[in-house]
């Protein structure tokens, strides 16, 4: 526990605490905005499409490296 020797010291610490509170509030606002942005429909759709493309490219690269060929089966009778 801090012991103060003047009201000026108390006022200074109170001002610092108020400023820290304001900074914390702004950080929370930014965090909320970033969360909203990352959960937007456009962002989610973009992430899904990007993931599908990435997996397709990896699959293609792996199949070329390993030498796996597609097997096409006919469903005609």
C-alpha positions as a printed Julia matrix, in Angstrom:
77×3 Matrix{Float64}:
   0.0     0.0     0.0
   1.33    3.35   -1.0
   1.54    6.18    1.5
   0.97    9.63    0.08
   2.57   12.75    1.44
   0.46   15.27   -0.47
  -2.79   15.7    -2.32
  -0.81   16.4    -5.48
   0.56   12.84   -5.4
  -2.95   11.48   -4.98
  -4.24   13.62   -7.84
  -1.37   12.51  -10.06
  -2.07    8.82   -9.39
  -5.8     9.33   -9.93
  -5.11   10.99  -13.26
  -2.87    8.09  -14.29
  -5.54    5.59  -13.28
  -8.2     7.47  -15.26
  -5.96    7.5   -18.33
  -5.23    3.78  -17.94
  -8.97    3.13  -17.7
  -9.55    5.09  -20.92
  -6.79    3.14  -22.67
  -8.34   -0.14  -21.5
 -11.75    0.94  -22.78
 -10.31    1.82  -26.19
  -8.48   -1.52  -26.36
 -11.76   -3.31  -25.63
 -13.53   -1.32  -28.36
 -10.8    -2.22  -30.85
 -10.97   -5.85  -29.84
 -14.75   -5.91  -30.29
 -14.43   -4.29  -33.73
 -11.79   -6.81  -34.79
 -13.96   -9.68  -33.58
 -16.98   -8.35  -35.46
 -14.86   -7.96  -38.56
 -13.48  -11.49  -38.33
 -16.98  -12.91  -37.85
 -18.52  -11.05  -40.78
 -20.11  -13.11  -43.54
 -17.66  -11.85  -46.15
 -14.68  -12.71  -43.98
 -15.98  -16.19  -43.18
 -16.78  -16.88  -46.85
 -13.33  -15.65  -47.86
 -11.69  -17.89  -45.28
 -13.66  -20.91  -46.49
 -12.83  -20.28  -50.15
  -9.18  -19.67  -49.29
  -9.04  -22.87  -47.28
 -10.6   -24.91  -50.09
  -8.18  -23.47  -52.64
  -5.24  -24.1   -50.34
  -6.26  -27.72  -49.76
  -6.79  -28.27  -53.49
  -3.32  -26.91  -54.26
  -1.71  -29.02  -51.55
  -3.52  -32.12  -52.79
  -2.39  -31.43  -56.33
   1.21  -30.88  -55.23
   1.25  -34.01  -53.1
  -0.26  -36.11  -55.87
   2.43  -34.87  -58.29
   5.18  -35.64  -55.8
   3.87  -39.08  -54.96
   2.75  -39.83  -58.49
  -0.83  -40.68  -57.62
  -3.13  -40.62  -60.61
  -6.84  -40.1   -60.64
  -8.93  -43.16  -61.23
 -12.05  -42.39  -63.2
 -14.81  -44.95  -62.96
 -17.73  -45.07  -65.28
 -21.2   -45.45  -63.81
 -22.71  -46.44  -67.16
 -24.15  -49.89  -67.47
